[in-house]
């Protein structure tokens, strides 16, 4: 069944690309021969999600692909090899997001947002003989403008590289230590640690540009307690695996609206409103002789902070009518169900193949702005023969505003929000080792979840450089 669905989807995609780009494809037998001939050099260039690469395989050893995972690809090879041999690995990344609002929305225009990211990873077994202990420190510089402001959309953001650092020249993202047991079945991390490093995430998500999915399904980081790149608070996470297929993890995190301040260096406790408790269980199956890997996650979150009711006062009367302040709830809850499944392999690289993704996030209607969020996506690495590191992707996401919040907006006479859809198409071109360019198109239905704002179209491109 997987193979039949995969072949139909790939045939449709290849036909479209052949028409648009003039690419001709050989017959099925020739395609198989071509893939077989490329298997020795096929590799992976997974999305540069802003987090440790272990987050996709949450615990234990991953299901073994047809070939060992390739070494990370960098534009400049060996510049930090000496430090790495001594236990300190430096990685420098640049990402730029160019986007133009070309139709609909409130006004037209083009904006560029960029990020420079420096990661310092230390292996303390090499440095001090402490087995299983590593640490990570990340700094970023962000600059630019957000084209979503031109559209009038404050809900889903076109360019993920914009915001979160208050335009600081240097902003500390995270600083944490991680310890793993000999068999990787126990994994403990603690420090200045974003929730999004480990919960509700996948490396596939940032193959798309819109924040509807890049990093995490948007309704998770849209809530204050779910800290996400480029911000963090004090936190700790414990992960336990049963072999390579099953895992469970839980965490405890400080909820602090100002996070670490402008520079990320305010590590105090003042302004803390509560504690965030995420719990996630996962299943990582592998099907058939081609070992078609999947990742399925069920998560629950609780935030003990106080939040105002979206509609009612303490007497159960809509506060816009009573004139009283909204009622206060102690705690806010969400759950999520996420999955991805490879349907067909294109080569020997661990990510080469056709993968379908989907997910749903449900949240309290009383205190959450987005009460329901759902997405579906397809990504295909190696779709075009000979382009084993290129990735084609299509994503659709839907954000539904709490009906209680919408009712309050109507009673107050404010612009009423209901729901927003976004559809995105992208194609990541691996230009050379460590350098990718990704043309991108996004279409928004009811930007900012407001029917009064015309549907909008943006076109753009993403540039990623790993030095």
LOMIRO-33692 format. One record per residue (C-alpha): x, y, z; chain; residue in three letters. Coordinates in Angstrom, 1 decimal. Each point is the difference from the previous one (the first is absolute). Layout:
# residues N
       u       v       w  kette  rest
       X       Y       Z      A   ALA
...
END
This chain:
# residues 467
       u       v       w  kette  rest
     0.0     0.0     0.0      A   UNK
     2.8     2.4     0.9      A   UNK
     1.7    -0.7    -3.3      A   UNK
    -3.1     0.6    -2.1      A   UNK
    -0.8     3.3     1.7      A   UNK
     3.6     1.1    -0.3      A   UNK
     0.2    -0.8    -3.7      A   UNK
    -3.2     1.9    -0.8      A   UNK
     1.2     3.1     2.0      A   UNK
     3.5    -0.1    -1.5      A   UNK
    -1.4    -0.4    -3.6      A   UNK
    -2.2     3.1     0.4      A   UNK
     2.9     2.0     1.5      A   UNK
     2.4    -1.0    -2.7      A   UNK
    -2.5     0.8    -2.8      A   UNK
    -0.5     3.5     1.5      A   UNK
     3.7     0.6     0.3      A   UNK
     0.7    -1.3    -3.6      A   UNK
    -2.6     2.5    -1.3      A   UNK
     1.3     3.0     2.0      A   UNK
     3.7    -0.7    -0.2      A   UNK
     0.3    -2.0    -3.2      A   UNK
     1.6    -2.9     1.9      A   UNK
    -0.5    -3.4    -1.8      A   UNK
    -0.2    -3.2     2.0      A   UNK
     1.0    -3.5    -1.1      A   UNK
    -2.4    -2.9     0.3      A   UNK
    -0.5    -1.9     3.3      A   UNK
     2.7    -2.5    -0.8      A   UNK
     2.5     2.7    -0.9      A   UNK
    -0.9     2.0     3.1      A   UNK
     0.7    -3.1     2.2      A   UNK
     3.3    -0.6    -1.7      A   UNK
     0.9     3.7     0.4      A   UNK
    -0.8    -0.1     3.7      A   UNK
     1.9    -3.2     0.5      A   UNK
     3.1     1.5    -1.7      A   UNK
    -0.2     3.1     2.3      A   UNK
    -0.4    -2.0     3.2      A   UNK
     3.7     0.2     0.9      A   UNK
     0.0     3.8    -0.1      A   UNK
    -3.5     0.8     1.2      A   UNK
    -0.1     1.9     3.2      A   UNK
    -2.1     2.2     2.3      A   UNK
    -0.2     3.7     0.5      A   UNK
    -2.7     0.2     2.7      A   UNK
    -1.7     3.3     0.8      A   UNK
     2.0     2.3     2.2      A   UNK
    -2.5     0.0     2.9      A   UNK
     1.2     2.4     2.7      A   UNK
     0.6    -2.8     2.6      A   UNK
     2.2    -3.0     0.6      A   UNK
    -0.2    -2.6    -2.8      A   UNK
    -1.1    -2.7     2.4      A   UNK
    -3.5     1.4     0.4      A   UNK
    -1.5    -2.0    -2.8      A   UNK
     1.0    -3.4     1.4      A   UNK
    -1.0     0.8     3.6      A   UNK
     1.8    -2.9     1.7      A   UNK
     1.9    -3.2    -0.6      A   UNK
     1.6    -0.8    -3.3      A   UNK
    -1.9     0.9    -3.2      A   UNK
    -1.3    -2.6    -2.4      A   UNK
     3.0    -0.8    -2.2      A   UNK
    -0.3     1.4    -3.5      A   UNK
     1.2    -1.7    -3.1      A   UNK
     3.3     1.9     0.4      A   UNK
     1.7     1.6     2.9      A   UNK
    -0.9     3.6     0.5      A   UNK
     2.5     2.3    -1.8      A   UNK
     2.2     2.5     1.7      A   UNK
    -1.4     3.5     0.3      A   UNK
     0.6     2.1    -3.0      A   UNK
     1.9     3.4     0.3      A   UNK
     1.0     2.6    -2.5      A   UNK
     3.5     0.3     1.6      A   UNK
     1.4    -3.3     1.0      A   UNK
     2.4    -0.5     2.9      A   UNK
     0.2     3.5     1.3      A   UNK
    -0.8    -1.1     3.5      A   UNK
     1.4    -3.6    -0.2      A   UNK
     2.7     0.6     2.5      A   UNK
    -2.4     1.2     2.7      A   UNK
    -2.5    -2.8    -0.8      A   UNK
     2.7    -2.6     0.6      A   UNK
     0.5     1.5     3.5      A   UNK
    -3.7    -0.2     0.7      A   UNK
    -1.2     3.5    -1.0      A   UNK
    -2.1     0.2    -3.2      A   UNK
    -0.8     3.5    -1.4      A   UNK
    -2.7     0.3    -2.7      A   UNK
    -0.9     3.3    -1.7      A   UNK
    -3.2     0.3    -2.0      A   UNK
    -1.6     2.8    -2.1      A   UNK
    -3.6     0.1    -1.1      A   UNK
    -1.7     2.7    -1.9      A   UNK
    -3.7     0.1    -0.9      A   UNK
    -1.1     2.2    -2.8      A   UNK
    -3.8     0.4    -0.6      A   UNK
    -2.2     2.3    -2.0      A   UNK
    -3.7     0.6     0.5      A   UNK
    -1.2     0.0    -3.6      A   UNK
    -3.7    -0.3     0.3      A   UNK
    -2.8     0.6     2.5      A   UNK
     0.6     0.9     3.6      A   UNK
     0.2     3.7     1.1      A   UNK
     2.9     1.2    -2.1      A   UNK
     2.7    -1.2    -2.4      A   UNK
     3.8    -0.1     0.7      A   UNK
     3.1    -2.0     0.5      A   UNK
     1.9    -0.7     3.2      A   UNK
     3.1    -1.9     1.1      A   UNK
     0.7    -1.6     3.3      A   UNK
     3.2    -1.8     1.0      A   UNK
     1.7    -1.9     2.7      A   UNK
     3.6    -0.8     0.9      A   UNK
     0.3    -2.9     2.4      A   UNK
     3.0    -1.3     1.9      A   UNK
    -0.1    -3.3     1.8      A   UNK
     2.6    -1.2     2.5      A   UNK
    -0.3    -3.7     0.8      A   UNK
     2.3    -1.6     2.5      A   UNK
     0.7    -3.7     0.5      A   UNK
     1.1    -0.2     3.7      A   UNK
     1.2    -3.6    -0.4      A   UNK
     2.7     1.3    -2.3      A   UNK
     0.6     3.1     2.1      A   UNK
    -0.2    -1.4     3.5      A   UNK
    -0.7    -3.7    -0.2      A   UNK
    -3.7     0.4     1.0      A   UNK
    -1.7    -2.8    -1.9      A   UNK
    -3.2     0.8    -1.8      A   UNK
     0.0     3.8     0.9      A   UNK
    -0.3     2.7    -2.6      A   UNK
    -1.0     3.6     0.1      A   UNK
    -1.4     2.5    -2.5      A   UNK
     0.1     3.8    -0.2      A   UNK
    -1.6     1.9    -2.8      A   UNK
     0.1     3.7    -0.9      A   UNK
    -1.8     1.8    -2.8      A   UNK
    -0.2     3.4    -1.7      A   UNK
    -3.3     0.8    -1.8      A   UNK
    -0.8     2.9    -2.2      A   UNK
    -2.4     1.1    -2.6      A   UNK
    -3.8     0.6    -0.5      A   UNK
    -3.0    -2.2    -0.1      A   UNK
    -2.1    -0.1    -3.2      A   UNK
    -3.0    -1.3     2.0      A   UNK
    -0.5     3.5     1.3      A   UNK
    -0.7     1.1    -3.5      A   UNK
    -2.6    -2.7    -0.3      A   UNK
    -1.6     0.9     3.3      A   UNK
     0.6    -3.5     1.4      A   UNK
     1.1    -0.2     3.7      A   UNK
    -1.0    -3.7     0.3      A   UNK
     2.2    -1.9    -2.5      A   UNK
     3.3     1.5    -1.0      A   UNK
     1.5    -0.4    -3.5      A   UNK
     3.7     0.3     1.1      A   UNK
     1.1    -2.0     3.1      A   UNK
     3.2     1.9     0.3      A   UNK
    -1.7     3.2     1.2      A   UNK
    -0.5     1.0     3.6      A   UNK
     0.6    -1.5     3.4      A   UNK
     3.2     1.8     0.9      A   UNK
    -1.1     3.7     0.3      A   UNK
     2.6     0.9    -2.6      A   UNK
     2.9    -0.8     2.3      A   UNK
     3.4    -0.2    -1.6      A   UNK
     0.7    -3.3     1.8      A   UNK
    -2.7    -2.1     1.6      A   UNK
     0.5    -3.2     2.0      A   UNK
    -2.4    -2.6    -1.1      A   UNK
     0.9    -2.9     2.3      A   UNK
     2.6    -1.4     2.3      A   UNK
    -0.6    -3.5     1.3      A   UNK
     1.7    -3.3     0.9      A   UNK
    -1.1    -3.4    -1.2      A   UNK
     0.9    -3.4     1.4      A   UNK
    -0.7    -3.4    -1.7      A   UNK
     0.5    -3.5     1.3      A   UNK
     2.2    -2.5    -1.8      A   UNK
    -2.9    -1.4    -2.0      A   UNK
    -1.7     3.4    -0.5      A   UNK
    -3.1    -1.3     1.8      A   UNK
     0.2     2.7     2.6      A   UNK
     0.5     3.6    -1.0      A   UNK
    -0.1     2.9     2.4      A   UNK
     0.4     3.7    -1.0      A   UNK
    -0.1     3.1     2.2      A   UNK
     0.8     3.7    -0.1      A   UNK
    -1.2     2.9    -2.2      A   UNK
    -2.1    -2.3    -2.1      A   UNK
    -2.8     0.7    -2.5      A   UNK
    -3.0    -2.3     0.2      A   UNK
     0.0    -0.2    -3.8      A   UNK
     3.4    -1.8    -0.1      A   UNK
    -1.6    -3.2     0.9      A   UNK
    -3.8     0.2     0.0      A   UNK
    -2.5     0.2    -2.9      A   UNK
     2.8     0.4    -2.6      A   UNK
     1.6    -1.7    -3.0      A   UNK
     3.0     0.9    -2.3      A   UNK
    -2.5    -0.2    -2.9      A   UNK
    -2.0     3.0     1.2      A   UNK
     2.5     2.7    -0.9      A   UNK
     0.3    -1.2    -3.5      A   UNK
    -3.0     2.3    -0.3      A   UNK
     0.4     3.7     0.6      A   UNK
    -3.3     1.2     1.6      A   UNK
    -0.1    -0.1     3.8      A   UNK
    -3.3    -2.0    -0.4      A   UNK
     2.3    -3.0     0.1      A   UNK
     3.7     1.1     0.0      A   UNK
     1.4    -1.3     3.3      A   UNK
    -3.3    -1.1     1.5      A   UNK
    -3.8     0.1    -0.7      A   UNK
    -0.6     3.7     0.6      A   UNK
    -2.7    -0.3     2.7      A   UNK
     2.7    -1.5     2.3      A   UNK
     2.5     2.8     0.1      A   UNK
    -2.8     2.6    -0.3      A   UNK
    -0.6    -0.7     3.7      A   UNK
     2.3     1.6     2.5      A   UNK
     1.1    -3.1     1.9      A   UNK
     1.3    -1.8    -3.1      A   UNK
     3.4     1.6    -0.4      A   UNK
     1.4    -0.2    -3.5      A   UNK
     3.1     1.1    -1.9      A   UNK
     1.4     2.6     0.4      A   UNK
    -1.1     0.2     3.7      A   UNK
     0.3    -2.2     3.0      A   UNK
    -0.6    -0.2     3.7      A   UNK
     1.3    -2.3     2.8      A   UNK
    -1.1    -3.5    -0.7      A   UNK
     0.8    -3.7     0.2      A   UNK
    -1.0    -3.0    -2.1      A   UNK
     0.1    -3.8     0.6      A   UNK
    -0.3    -2.4    -2.9      A   UNK
    -0.2    -3.8     0.4      A   UNK
     0.0    -2.4    -2.9      A   UNK
    -1.0    -3.6    -0.4      A   UNK
     2.2    -1.2    -2.8      A   UNK
     0.0     2.0    -3.2      A   UNK
    -3.8     0.1    -0.5      A   UNK
    -1.7     1.4     3.1      A   UNK
     0.9     2.9     2.3      A   UNK
    -1.6     2.3     2.6      A   UNK
     1.2     3.4     1.1      A   UNK
    -1.1     2.6     2.4      A   UNK
     1.3     3.4     1.1      A   UNK
    -0.4     2.9     2.4      A   UNK
     0.6     3.6    -1.2      A   UNK
    -0.2     3.5     1.5      A   UNK
    -2.7     2.2    -1.5      A   UNK
     1.2     3.5    -0.2      A   UNK
    -1.5     2.4    -2.6      A   UNK
     3.2     2.0    -0.5      A   UNK
     2.1    -3.2    -0.3      A   UNK
     3.7     1.0     0.2      A   UNK
    -0.5     3.6    -0.9      A   UNK
     1.3     1.8    -3.0      A   UNK
     3.4    -1.7     0.0      A   UNK
    -1.1    -3.3     1.4      A   UNK
     2.2     0.5     3.0      A   UNK
    -2.6     0.8     2.6      A   UNK
    -0.2    -3.3     1.8      A   UNK
    -1.9     1.1     3.1      A   UNK
    -3.3    -1.1     1.4      A   UNK
    -1.8     3.4     0.3      A   UNK
    -3.1     0.1    -2.2      A   UNK
    -0.5    -3.8     0.0      A   UNK
    -3.7    -0.8    -0.2      A   UNK
     0.0    -3.8     0.2      A   UNK
     1.4    -3.3    -1.1      A   UNK
    -0.4    -1.8    -3.4      A   UNK
    -0.3    -3.8     0.0      A   UNK
     0.2    -1.8    -3.4      A   UNK
    -0.3    -3.7    -0.4      A   UNK
     0.5    -1.9    -3.2      A   UNK
     0.0    -3.7    -1.1      A   UNK
     1.2    -1.2    -3.3      A   UNK
     0.1    -3.0    -2.3      A   UNK
     2.6    -0.2    -2.8      A   UNK
    -0.9    -3.0    -2.2      A   UNK
     1.8    -1.2    -3.2      A   UNK
    -2.0    -1.8    -2.7      A   UNK
     1.1    -2.5    -2.6      A   UNK
     3.3    -1.0    -1.6      A   UNK
     0.7     3.7    -0.9      A   UNK
    -0.4     0.9     3.7      A   UNK
    -2.5     2.8    -0.5      A   UNK
     0.4     2.0     3.2      A   UNK
    -2.8     1.7     1.8      A   UNK
    -0.3     2.2     3.1      A   UNK
    -3.2     0.4     2.0      A   UNK
    -0.4     2.2     3.0      A   UNK
    -2.7     0.6     2.6      A   UNK
     0.5     2.9     2.4      A   UNK
    -1.7     1.7     2.9      A   UNK
     1.0     3.4     1.5      A   UNK
    -1.0     1.9     3.1      A   UNK
     0.9     3.5     1.0      A   UNK
    -0.8     1.0     3.6      A   UNK
     0.1     3.8    -0.7      A   UNK
    -3.2     2.1     0.4      A   UNK
    -1.8     0.9    -3.2      A   UNK
    -3.0     2.2    -0.7      A   UNK
    -3.2    -1.5    -1.3      A   UNK
    -0.6     0.8    -3.7      A   UNK
    -3.7     0.9     0.6      A   UNK
    -1.4    -0.2     3.5      A   UNK
     0.4     1.8     3.2      A   UNK
    -0.1    -1.6     3.5      A   UNK
    -3.8    -0.1    -0.1      A   UNK
    -0.1    -1.9    -3.3      A   UNK
    -1.2     3.1    -1.9      A   UNK
     1.8     1.2    -3.1      A   UNK
     2.4     2.7     1.3      A   UNK
    -0.6     2.4    -3.0      A   UNK
    -3.7     0.2     1.2      A   UNK
     0.6     0.0     3.8      A   UNK
     2.9     2.5     0.0      A   UNK
     1.7    -2.2     2.5      A   UNK
     3.5    -1.4    -0.6      A   UNK
     0.3    -3.5    -1.5      A   UNK
     0.2    -3.0     2.3      A   UNK
     3.4    -1.5     0.7      A   UNK
     0.9    -3.6    -0.4      A   UNK
     2.9    -1.7     1.7      A   UNK
     1.5    -2.2    -2.7      A   UNK
    -0.3    -0.5    -3.8      A   UNK
     0.2    -3.4    -1.8      A   UNK
     0.6    -1.3    -3.5      A   UNK
     0.5    -3.4    -1.7      A   UNK
     1.6    -0.9    -3.4      A   UNK
     0.1    -2.9    -2.3      A   UNK
     2.8     0.1    -2.6      A   UNK
     1.3    -2.4    -2.6      A   UNK
     2.1    -0.6    -3.0      A   UNK
     0.5    -3.1    -2.2      A   UNK
     2.3    -0.7    -2.8      A   UNK
    -2.0    -1.7    -2.8      A   UNK
     2.8    -0.7    -2.5      A   UNK
     3.8     0.3    -0.1      A   UNK
     1.8     1.8    -2.8      A   UNK
     3.5    -1.0     0.8      A   UNK
     2.4    -1.1     2.8      A   UNK
     0.0     3.2     2.0      A   UNK
    -2.0    -0.2     3.3      A   UNK
    -2.4     2.8    -1.0      A   UNK
    -0.1    -0.8    -3.8      A   UNK
    -3.7    -0.8    -0.7      A   UNK
    -3.6     1.1     0.0      A   UNK
    -1.3     0.9     3.5      A   UNK
    -3.5     1.0     1.0      A   UNK
    -0.5     2.1     3.2      A   UNK
    -3.0     1.1     2.0      A   UNK
    -1.0     1.2     3.4      A   UNK
    -2.7     1.5     2.2      A   UNK
     0.3     2.2     3.1      A   UNK
    -3.0     0.6     2.3      A   UNK
     0.0     2.7     2.7      A   UNK
    -2.3     1.5     2.7      A   UNK
    -2.6     2.2    -1.6      A   UNK
    -0.3     2.0     3.2      A   UNK
     3.5     1.3     0.1      A   UNK
     1.7    -0.7    -3.4      A   UNK
    -0.1     2.1    -3.1      A   UNK
     0.3    -2.9    -2.4      A   UNK
    -2.2    -2.8     1.3      A   UNK
     0.5    -2.4    -3.0      A   UNK
     3.0    -0.3    -2.4      A   UNK
     0.5    -2.6    -2.7      A   UNK
     2.5    -0.6    -2.8      A   UNK
     0.8    -2.4    -2.7      A   UNK
     3.1    -0.1    -2.2      A   UNK
     2.0    -2.0    -2.5      A   UNK
     3.8     0.2    -0.5      A   UNK
     2.0    -1.9    -2.5      A   UNK
     3.8    -0.1     0.1      A   UNK
     1.6    -1.2    -3.3      A   UNK
    -3.1     0.5    -2.1      A   UNK
     2.0     0.9    -3.0      A   UNK
     2.5    -2.7    -1.0      A   UNK
     3.6     1.1     0.6      A   UNK
    -1.2     2.7     2.6      A   UNK
     0.3    -2.2     3.1      A   UNK
     0.2     3.0     2.4      A   UNK
    -2.8     2.1    -1.4      A   UNK
    -3.3     0.1     1.9      A   UNK
    -3.4     0.8    -1.4      A   UNK
    -2.8     0.7     2.4      A   UNK
    -3.6     1.1     0.2      A   UNK
    -1.8     0.9     3.3      A   UNK
    -3.5     1.1     1.0      A   UNK
    -0.8     1.3     3.5      A   UNK
    -3.2     1.2     1.7      A   UNK
    -0.2     2.1     3.2      A   UNK
    -3.4     0.4     1.7      A   UNK
    -0.5     2.8     2.4      A   UNK
    -1.8    -0.8     3.3      A   UNK
    -3.7     0.7    -0.6      A   UNK
    -0.2     1.6     3.5      A   UNK
     2.7     2.5    -0.9      A   UNK
    -1.8     0.7    -3.3      A   UNK
    -3.2     0.6     1.9      A   UNK
     1.8     2.5     2.3      A   UNK
     1.5     1.8    -3.0      A   UNK
    -3.5     0.3    -1.5      A   UNK
    -1.5     1.4     3.2      A   UNK
     2.9     2.5     0.3      A   UNK
    -0.4     1.1    -3.5      A   UNK
     3.6    -1.1    -0.9      A   UNK
     0.9    -1.7    -3.3      A   UNK
    -1.3    -3.6     0.4      A   UNK
     2.3    -2.9    -0.6      A   UNK
    -1.1    -3.4    -1.0      A   UNK
     2.4    -2.2    -1.9      A   UNK
     3.0     0.2    -2.4      A   UNK
     1.3    -2.4    -2.6      A   UNK
     3.5     0.1    -1.5      A   UNK
     1.3    -2.1    -2.9      A   UNK
     3.7    -0.1    -0.7      A   UNK
     2.1    -1.5    -2.8      A   UNK
     3.8    -0.1     0.2      A   UNK
     3.0    -1.7    -1.8      A   UNK
     3.3    -0.1     1.8      A   UNK
     2.9     0.0    -2.5      A   UNK
     3.3    -1.4     1.3      A   UNK
     2.5     2.3    -1.8      A   UNK
     3.1    -1.5     1.5      A   UNK
     1.1    -1.4     3.4      A   UNK
    -1.5     2.3     2.7      A   UNK
    -1.8     2.3    -2.4      A   UNK
    -3.7    -0.2    -0.9      A   UNK
    -2.5     2.3    -1.7      A   UNK
    -3.7    -0.6     0.4      A   UNK
    -2.6     1.8    -2.2      A   UNK
    -3.2     0.3     1.9      A   UNK
    -3.7     0.9    -0.6      A   UNK
    -2.6     0.6     2.7      A   UNK
    -3.8     0.7    -0.3      A   UNK
    -2.0     1.2     2.9      A   UNK
    -3.8    -0.3     0.3      A   UNK
    -1.3     2.6     2.5      A   UNK
     3.3     1.4     1.2      A   UNK
     0.1     0.5     3.8      A   UNK
    -3.2    -2.1     0.0      A   UNK
    -2.0     3.1    -1.0      A   UNK
    -2.4    -0.3    -2.9      A   UNK
     0.3     3.7    -0.7      A   UNK
     3.6    -0.3    -1.1      A   UNK
     0.3    -1.2    -3.6      A   UNK
     1.7    -3.3    -0.7      A   UNK
     3.7     0.5    -0.5      A   UNK
     2.8    -1.5    -2.1      A   UNK
     3.7     0.2     0.8      A   UNK
     3.0    -1.2    -2.0      A   UNK
     3.5    -0.2     1.3      A   UNK
     3.1    -2.1     0.6      A   UNK
     2.1    -1.2     2.9      A   UNK
     3.8    -0.1     0.0      A   UNK
     1.8    -2.3     2.4      A   UNK
     3.7    -0.2     0.5      A   UNK
     1.7    -2.4     2.4      A   UNK
     3.7     0.9     0.4      A   UNK
END
